[in-house]
C-alpha cells in the first residue's frame, strides 16, 4: 500500500468510500447494499491491508452506523464525513456529534461540506463554528466537496477549507485542464478524488447501455482500445491514470463485497504506473468528452 503525508499524518493513498454501505449505489452495481456482516469482513480485510482512511456522510443512508460498527476498536484510522450546507447552517455541532456517535469515534479527521452552497455566501459565523469544532477536538480539518471550477476557486480562496474533494477520471479531466491539482498543492490543500470509475460506468456492458447513456458508447469503446493496447484491465487503467497523474492526492474507491475488495487491493498493489507518453495520449484522446457523459447529475 502506498501512503501520502499531510501535515505529519501518514494516510493510505487508496481510501474507501462507503456510500454503498448505506445506499444502493453505482450504475454497474448488481449486488445491492451489503449487510453488516459483509461490511465487517470488508473493513477487516482492508484494515489488515493497511487501508486507514474511510469516507462517509450523513446523506449516505445508514452508512455511518454500519461503518461505525465495523471499525469499532480499530486504532489509527482517518475518518471523513460530510454534511450538506443547509444542515451545517442549522446546527453543525449537533450533527457532528451525531456523526461521531454513529461512527463510534471521538473525532473526525475531516468534516466536509457535501456541497459548495456555503462558500457562495460565506459568513464569519461559519468560521466561528469551525473553530469551535476544532477547539473541542470534534474535527481536525474542514473541507468541501466541489462539482465545478467556480466551486473549486471559492474553496481555494477560503482559508478555512483544507480538504477539497473533486471528481477526476479519464472522461472528466477538469483536474488537469483547470489546474486543480497544481493549485491545491500550491495552497497546501489536500485533494481527495472521487468518481475514478465514474460510478461504475466504465464497467457497464457497452452493448447494453441505458438509453440516457447511449452517447457514452464511442468513448467507452475508445477506452477499451487503450485497455487492450496497454495490456491493462478496465479497472487497472482507470485507477492507474488517476494514480499516475494525482501523485499527492487521496483516491476514493468503493466495493460491494469482499471479493471486490480483494480484487481492488490486489490491483492497486500491483498497479503499473503509466508513462508520460501514455498519459499524454489518453489526456488528448478524451479531452472533449461531453459533460452529459462525465457528469452523473446529467444522466
ABEGO torsion letter per residue (X at the ends): XBBBBBGGBBBBABBBBAAAAABBBEAABAAEBBBAAAAAAAAAAAAAAGBABBBBBAABEAAAAAAAAAABGBBGBBBBBBBBAAAAAABAAAAAAAAAAAAGBABBABBBBABAAAAABBBAAAAAAAAAAAAAGABABBBBBBABAAAAAAAAABAABABBBBBBBAABAAAAAAGAAAAAAAAGBBBBBBGAAGGGAAABBAAABBAAAAAAAAAAAAAAAAAAAAGBBAAAAAAAAAAAABAABBBBBBBABAAAAAAAAAAAAABBBBBAAAAAAAAAAAAABBAAAABAAAX
